[in-house]
Amino acid sequence: IRDWHAILAALRVGGMARELGQHCELRDLSGGRIVLRLSPRHRHLLIKPAQDKLQQSLVEHFGRPLQLA
């Protein structure tokens, strides 16, 4: 599994999307899917706009369609 914090540092994303990403842990990156785990105590960061922005940044970073889960 790749270094999630290195990936996050390379993304051009800010605000709530970055905040969300900083509290996640990379569980899987295979095929067209990236699976992140978020601690329950940070679930308040799990808002749709932040997820969408984070997913879009990951798509741009990897240059391929990715589904964030």
C-alpha distance (Angstrom), angle and dihedral (degrees) to the residues before:
residue distance angle dihedral
I1 . . .
R2 3.76 . .
D3 3.79 125.9 .
W4 3.81 104.5 -87.0
H5 3.81 94.7 -164.1
A6 3.82 90.9 53.4
I7 3.82 89.5 50.5
L8 3.81 91.4 47.4
A9 3.82 91.5 49.1
A10 3.82 89.5 54.1
L11 3.81 93.8 51.9
R12 3.76 121.0 97.2
V13 3.78 95.3 -133.7
G14 3.77 133.3 121.2
G15 3.76 143.4 170.0
M16 3.78 119.9 33.1
A17 3.81 92.6 -10.4
R18 3.82 91.1 59.2
E19 3.79 90.7 43.7
L20 3.81 89.8 52.4
G21 3.80 91.3 48.0
Q22 3.80 93.0 49.8
H23 3.79 90.8 59.2
C24 3.80 95.4 47.4
E25 3.76 131.8 92.6
L26 3.82 121.7 -148.5
R27 3.80 109.5 -118.9
D28 3.79 101.4 168.6
L29 3.78 140.7 -2.2
S30 3.76 112.3 -177.2
G31 3.75 137.1 129.8
G32 3.75 108.8 -15.1
R33 3.77 95.7 -30.1
I34 3.79 134.9 91.2
V35 3.79 116.8 -169.5
L36 3.79 119.4 -159.5
R37 3.78 128.2 -177.1
L38 3.78 121.4 -144.4
S39 3.77 123.4 -164.2
P40 3.83 111.4 -115.5
R41 3.80 90.1 -122.8
H42 3.83 88.9 64.0
R43 3.81 96.5 46.0
H44 3.82 89.8 113.5
L45 3.83 85.9 75.8
L46 3.80 91.0 61.0
I47 3.78 98.0 99.7
K48 3.80 122.7 144.9
P49 3.83 97.9 -119.7
A50 3.82 91.5 52.3
Q51 3.82 91.3 47.4
D52 3.81 91.5 48.5
K53 3.80 92.8 48.6
L54 3.81 92.1 47.6
Q55 3.81 91.4 48.4
Q56 3.82 91.9 49.1
S57 3.81 91.0 50.6
L58 3.81 90.4 50.4
V59 3.82 91.1 49.9
E60 3.81 90.1 51.8
H61 3.82 92.2 45.0
F62 3.80 95.5 50.7
G63 3.81 95.2 34.1
R64 3.80 93.9 -132.9
P65 3.80 138.8 83.5
L66 3.80 112.5 -81.3
Q67 3.78 130.8 -179.6
L68 3.78 113.0 -144.1
A69 3.79 115.3 -142.4
